[in-house]
Amino acid sequence: MERSSYLLAAETGNRTLLLIFTDDSRSQWGLVLEQQVRRRIPDTRVMYIDSRDAAGSKQPVMEGVEQAGKVIAAVYVVPSPGTLAAVQDAAAALLHEVLQPAAGKTIVAAMGTPYIAAQFPEVQTYLCTYSSAPVAEVSAVKAMFGEIPAAGHLPVTVPKIAGLGAGLGGSAPASRGGQR
């Protein structure tokens, strides 16, 4: 896949939807990412989702996905030592719902742990930052918009998704035969 296919086009205008999945939508996570996306596409529609409100958010989220030309799903999950962190059940179910009809127009940005994709094998465009720090949010947006090279490679294997070293210009994922 060419690098340009991973980038967001500024002309999508108000047809860009930013979904921010967090453990707590009242936290600071996603605020810098939202600000950076809005600098580039001011009329981006933004929705914060946490596991407490994910089920009740399904209808407006899916309506937004249907209307969107591009979807950014930023997933904030911080790994803890000795565990593979995961998106909580209700939020995971909603992200699966989003990806079923919209995987081809959705960028999933893992803001913390790269293992999120193992929960969502339908992901087609995946960006890992390994951090939820504001500098990672800025870098993720710059990479999505082609302002900096997105030439990273996974330093880990994401089971059933991508092998060690996979990335743009890197080795192929473990079981799919294409690149992430």
N, C-alpha and C positions, 0 to 999 in steps of 0.2 A: 504494500500500500504506500502511496506517495505521502510524503510529509504534509503536503498541503491539504490532504483530505482530513487531517486531524485538526485543522485550525478552524476557528470560528470566523465567519464572514461578518464584518461590521454592518453590511447592508441587511442583515436579518432583522434589524430594528426591534420593534416591540414584539417580535416573534421569538425572542430568546427567553427561555425559562431557566432560572437558577434555583435548583432544589438543594437545600442545605440540611443534611441529615446529621443530627447531633444527639448525644445522650440527654441534653437539656437545652431546649431552644432559648432559654434565658441566659445561656453562657455567652462568652465573648467569641466562641468559635464561629467562623464564617463572616464576621463583620468586615474584616479587611478584604477578604475574597469578594464579598458583595461590593464594597467600595471600588475595588479594582475593576471588576466587570462593568459596573455603572460608569466608570470613567471612559470606557470604550464603547459601551452601548447604554446610554442613559436611561432608556425606557425598558430595560430588562425587567421582567416580572420575577420577583423573588419570593420563595416560600421556605420558611424554616420548619423542619419536621423533627420531632423526637418520638420516642416509642410511646409516650403517653397520648399523643394526639394523631399518630400515624393512621390508625383505622378511621378516625373521623375526618381525616383530610383526603381520603381517597377520591371522592367526587371532584373537589376543586383541583386537585393535583392532576387527575386524569383529563379534565377539561383543558387545563393549561398545557399538558403534554400534546393533546390533540391539536391545539391551536399553534403550538410552537414550531418554528422552523429548525431550531437547535435547542437542545436541552443539556445543561451542565448539572450533573448530580455530584455534589461534593459530599463525601462521606467522612465524617470525623469520628474515628475510633482509635483510641490510644492503646497500644499493646501493653500488656503487663508481663513481667518476667515469667517464662515458663508456659505461657499460654498463647494460642492463636486467637487474637481478639476477633470478635464477630459483630455484625450489625444485629441489634436486638430484634426479636421476632416480628413485631408489628411493623417496624420500619423496614425490615428485610422484605416482608410480604409486599409492602407498598413499592419498594424499589423493583422487585420482580414484576409487579403490575406495570410499572413505567417501562421497563425494558422489553416486555413482550411485544408491544406494538412499535416501540420507538428506539430499539437498540441502535439502529443505523444512524440516527440523528442525535445520539446521546454520548457525551463524554462523561465517564465516571472518573472522578478524581479522588483517589484514596489519600486522605489527609491524616496520616499517622502510620497505619500499617499497610503493607503491600498485599496482605493475605485476603483482603476484602473480595477480590475477584473470584476466589475459590467458592464463595457463596453464590456468585452470580455468573455462571458459565455463559450466559447469553450476552455478556458485555463484549462489545466490538472495539471500542476505543477506551483505553485505560491509561491513566496517568497516576504515578505514585510519587508522593513527596517525602515519605518517611517522617513527616513532621506536621504538626498542626500550628507551628509558630507563625506569626505574621509574615516573616520573611519567606516562608514556604508558600503561603497563600499568594503573595506577590509574584513569586517565581512561577507558580502553577499558572496563573493568569497570563503572565508574559509568554510562557511556553504555548499555551492554548491559542494565543493570538499571533504567534510567529515572531515575537519580538526578541526572543532568545532561542538558541537551538535546543531542541528536545532530543538530545542524543544520549540519554542515560541508559543504563543497562541494569537489569535486576541483579542484585548481589545475593539473591536467594532464589529458591524454587517455589513457585506458587502451585501447589498440587493440582494436577489435571488442567492447568491453564498455561503456565509458562515456565520454562526451564531457566536455570542459572544463566545469566548473560543475555537473556532475551531483551529486546528493545528495538528502537528504530535503528536500522542498520546492523542489528545484532543477530544472534542465533534465533532460530524458530522456536516457538513455544513447544513444550513437551508433547502435547497430544493433538494440536490443532493444525500444524503445518503452515500457519500464517504468522505474521508478526503482530505484535501489540505496540 
